[in-house]
């Protein structure tokens, strides 16, 4: 692949060492340039138009996937602008090339499926990991990056136990620990191998447990229960639980680490019990109308 892409991904990794952006963007750029069959300085606005049509019509990619790939392409050319003496023109025109996504509801997990999941998890480490997701809303990458220094399990009497989490974009937030999450963490710390590695969660070799390792563990438990689950579904379920408990939406936003309130508002569609009750009452009232009874 082109040397400029290698330089760009190295730069991204240096700028954002705690994220996987560099890997995703490297893959996106590789796929684009393989499809285009042209060097970076030969790409035109029309090439970007054609690629979007190809990705949507022939490959069937979602709007969010296409937008991420176009964002990667634009970021790549912005990098070239600041790192080359004679950079090519950025062929990405945001108003022209960015697709307008629809509003998809978060995919949560049924509460009875959660019961089945935790019934098969016997490992204290995995109990702690997935409890943090379902009771703290942590993303899989956030769990991966946790270190022992991020824990505050014995705060002053007027404070709650909590974690310091490194979220998306390098933003930090405080995640409070419910009694269930605190119990699960303490059970793991009681048996955690005594190693100098600062990582909170370790693999069998004593190294920091990777993102793929966490995902594979959940996939294993999912096969045992017969219920397909993802780490992000557990986070979405935390958001639904907060909404069902009538937590103020701005508080839910902070606890989930959302930068925009409209993202958090999607959870109201998952947990609007009042709307469900009113709909059920209305249907009961009008159930006989189709038969001519008023």
C-alpha positions in Angstrom: 0.0 0.0 0.0 1.1 3.6 -0.5 3.7 5.0 1.9 1.5 8.0 2.7 -1.1 5.8 4.2 1.5 4.1 6.4 2.7 7.5 7.6 -0.9 8.7 8.2 -1.8 5.6 10.3 1.4 6.0 12.3 0.6 9.6 13.0 -2.9 8.7 14.0 -1.6 6.1 16.4 0.7 8.6 17.9 -2.0 11.3 18.3 -4.6 8.8 19.6 -2.8 6.0 21.3 -5.7 4.7 23.4 -8.2 4.3 20.5 -8.5 1.9 17.5 -9.1 4.7 15.0 -5.8 4.1 13.3 -6.7 0.5 12.6 -10.2 1.3 11.2 -8.9 4.2 9.1 -6.1 2.1 7.7 -8.5 -0.6 6.7 -10.9 1.9 5.2 -8.2 3.6 3.1 -6.8 0.3 1.9 -10.2 -0.8 0.6 -10.8 2.5 -1.1 -7.5 2.6 -2.9 -7.7 -1.0 -3.9 -11.1 -0.3 -5.4 -9.9 3.0 -7.1 -6.6 1.6 -8.5 -5.1 5.0 -8.4 -2.5 6.8 -6.4 -3.6 9.4 -3.9 -2.6 12.3 -6.1 -4.9 11.0 -8.9 -8.1 10.7 -7.0 -10.9 13.1 -8.1 -14.2 14.2 -6.7 -15.9 12.0 -9.2 -14.0 9.0 -7.9 -15.4 9.6 -4.5 -18.9 9.9 -6.0 -18.4 6.5 -7.7 -17.1 4.8 -4.6 -20.1 5.9 -2.5 -22.4 4.5 -5.2 -20.4 1.3 -5.3 -20.3 0.9 -1.5 -24.1 1.4 -1.2 -25.5 -0.3 -4.3 -23.0 -3.2 -4.9 -21.6 -3.8 -1.4 -24.7 -2.9 0.5 -22.8 -1.0 3.3 -24.8 1.0 5.8 -24.8 4.7 5.7 -22.7 4.9 8.9 -20.0 2.6 7.3 -19.8 4.7 4.2 -19.6 7.9 6.1 -16.8 6.5 8.2 -14.8 5.5 5.2 -15.3 8.9 3.6 -14.3 10.6 6.9 -11.1 8.4 6.8 -10.4 9.5 3.3 -10.9 13.2 4.1 -8.7 12.9 7.2 -6.0 11.3 5.1 -5.9 14.2 2.7 -6.0 16.7 5.5 -2.9 15.0 6.9 -1.2 15.2 3.5 -2.0 19.0 3.4 0.1 19.5 6.5 2.9 17.0 5.9 3.7 17.4 2.2 5.2 20.3 0.4 3.0 19.8 -2.6 -0.1 18.0 -1.3 -2.9 16.8 -3.6 -6.3 18.5 -3.4 -8.7 16.9 -1.0 -11.4 15.2 -3.2 -13.9 14.9 -0.4 -16.6 17.6 -0.3 -18.5 17.1 3.0 -21.8 18.7 1.8 -21.7 16.5 -1.3 -20.4 13.3 0.0 -21.6 12.9 3.5 -24.8 10.7 3.6 -27.6 11.6 5.9 -28.1 8.7 8.3 -31.4 7.6 9.7 -32.0 7.4 13.4 -31.5 3.8 14.5 -32.6 2.7 17.9 -30.0 1.2 20.2 -30.1 -2.6 20.4 -30.5 -3.6 24.0 -30.8 -7.0 25.7 -33.9 -8.5 27.4 -33.6 -8.8 31.1 -34.3 -12.5 31.2 -31.4 -13.0 28.7 -29.1 -11.2 31.1 -30.2 -13.7 33.8 -29.2 -16.6 31.5 -25.9 -14.9 30.6 -24.7 -14.3 34.2 -25.9 -17.8 35.2 -23.2 -19.4 33.0 -20.3 -17.0 33.9 -18.3 -18.5 36.7 -15.0 -16.6 36.2 -14.7 -13.7 38.7 -12.8 -11.8 36.0 -15.6 -12.1 33.5 -18.3 -11.5 36.1 -16.6 -8.2 36.8 -16.1 -7.3 33.2 -19.7 -7.8 32.1 -21.1 -6.4 35.3 -19.3 -3.1 34.6 -20.9 -3.0 31.1 -24.4 -3.7 32.4 -24.2 -1.6 35.6 -21.8 1.1 34.4 -22.4 1.3 30.7 -18.7 0.8 29.9 -17.7 0.2 26.3 -15.5 -2.8 25.5 -12.5 -0.5 24.8 -13.0 1.3 28.1 -12.9 -2.0 30.0 -9.8 -2.9 28.1 -8.0 0.3 29.1 -8.8 0.1 32.8 -5.9 0.0 35.2 -5.8 -0.6 38.9 -4.9 3.1 39.4 -8.3 4.0 37.9 -10.2 2.5 40.8 -11.5 4.4 43.8 -13.2 1.7 45.8 -12.9 3.3 49.3 -14.0 6.9 48.8 -15.0 9.3 51.7 -18.2 8.6 53.4 -20.1 11.2 51.3 -19.0 9.7 48.0 -19.7 6.6 45.9 -17.1 4.1 44.8 -16.1 4.8 41.2 -13.8 4.4 38.2 -12.0 6.9 36.1 -12.7 5.8 32.5 -10.9 6.9 29.3 -13.8 7.2 26.8 -14.1 7.9 23.1 -11.9 10.7 21.8 -9.7 10.5 24.9 -12.4 12.1 27.0 -12.4 11.0 30.7 -15.5 10.5 32.8 -16.3 9.1 36.2 -18.3 5.9 36.4 -20.0 5.2 39.7 -20.1 1.6 41.0 -23.4 0.0 42.0 -23.2 -2.5 44.9 -23.3 -5.4 42.3 -20.4 -3.9 40.3 -18.4 -3.2 43.5 -18.9 -6.8 44.7 -17.9 -8.2 41.4 -14.8 -6.1 41.2 -13.7 -7.0 44.7 -14.2 -10.7 44.0 -11.9 -10.3 41.0 -9.3 -8.3 42.8 -9.2 -11.0 45.5 -8.0 -13.6 43.0 -6.3 -11.4 40.4 -2.7 -12.6 39.9 -0.1 -10.4 41.8 1.9 -9.0 38.9 3.5 -5.6 38.2 1.2 -5.2 35.2 -1.0 -2.2 35.9 -3.9 -3.5 33.8 -7.0 -4.3 35.8 -8.0 -7.3 33.6 -5.4 -9.8 32.6 -5.3 -12.6 30.2 -3.9 -16.1 31.0 -0.4 -14.8 30.2 -0.5 -12.0 32.7 -0.9 -9.3 30.1 -3.6 -6.8 29.6 -6.8 -8.5 28.3 -7.4 -7.4 24.7 -10.6 -6.1 23.2 -11.0 -9.2 21.0 -10.4 -11.4 24.0 -13.3 -9.7 25.9 -15.5 -10.1 22.8 -14.6 -13.7 22.4 -15.4 -14.5 26.0 -18.9 -13.0 25.6 -19.4 -14.9 22.3 -18.5 -18.1 24.2 -21.1 -17.4 26.8 -23.6 -16.4 24.2 -23.2 -19.8 22.5 -23.8 -21.5 25.9 -27.0 -19.6 26.5 -28.2 -19.7 22.9 -28.8 -16.0 23.0 -26.6 -13.8 20.6 -25.2 -10.9 22.6 -22.6 -8.1 22.0 -20.7 -6.0 24.4 -22.5 -2.9 23.1 -25.9 -4.4 23.7 -25.0 -4.6 27.4 -24.1 -0.9 27.4 -27.4 -0.1 25.6 -29.2 -2.1 28.3 -27.6 0.1 31.0 -29.0 3.1 29.1 -32.5 1.6 29.0 -32.4 0.7 32.7 -31.5 4.3 33.6 -34.3 5.6 31.5 -36.8 3.1 32.9 -35.7 4.3 36.4 -36.7 7.8 35.3 -33.1 9.1 35.6 -32.9 12.7 34.3 -31.8 12.5 30.7 -28.8 14.9 31.3 -27.6 12.6 34.0 -27.9 9.6 31.7 -26.0 11.5 29.1 -23.1 12.1 31.6 -23.1 8.5 32.8 -22.9 7.1 29.3 -20.3 9.7 28.2 -22.4 10.9 25.3 -21.2 14.2 23.8 -24.7 15.0 22.3 -28.0 14.8 24.1 -29.8 13.6 21.0 -27.8 10.3 21.2 -29.1 9.8 24.7 -32.7 10.6 23.8 -32.8 7.5 21.6 -33.1 5.4 24.8 -36.5 7.0 25.6 -37.9 4.9 22.7 -36.7 1.7 24.4 -38.1 2.5 27.8 -41.3 4.5 27.4 -43.5 2.5 29.6 -46.1 5.2 29.8 -46.6 5.1 26.1 -46.9 1.3 26.2 -49.5 1.4 28.9 -51.6 4.1 27.2 -51.4 2.2 23.9 -52.5 -1.0 25.6 -55.5 0.8 27.3 -56.5 2.4 24.0 -56.4 -1.0 22.2 -58.5 -2.6 24.9 -61.1 0.2 24.6 -61.4 0.1 20.8 -61.0 -3.7 20.4 -64.6 -4.2 19.5 -64.9 -1.3 17.0 -64.0 -3.3 14.0 -66.9 -5.6 14.7 -69.3 -2.6 14.7 -69.5 -2.3 18.5 -68.8 1.1 20.0 
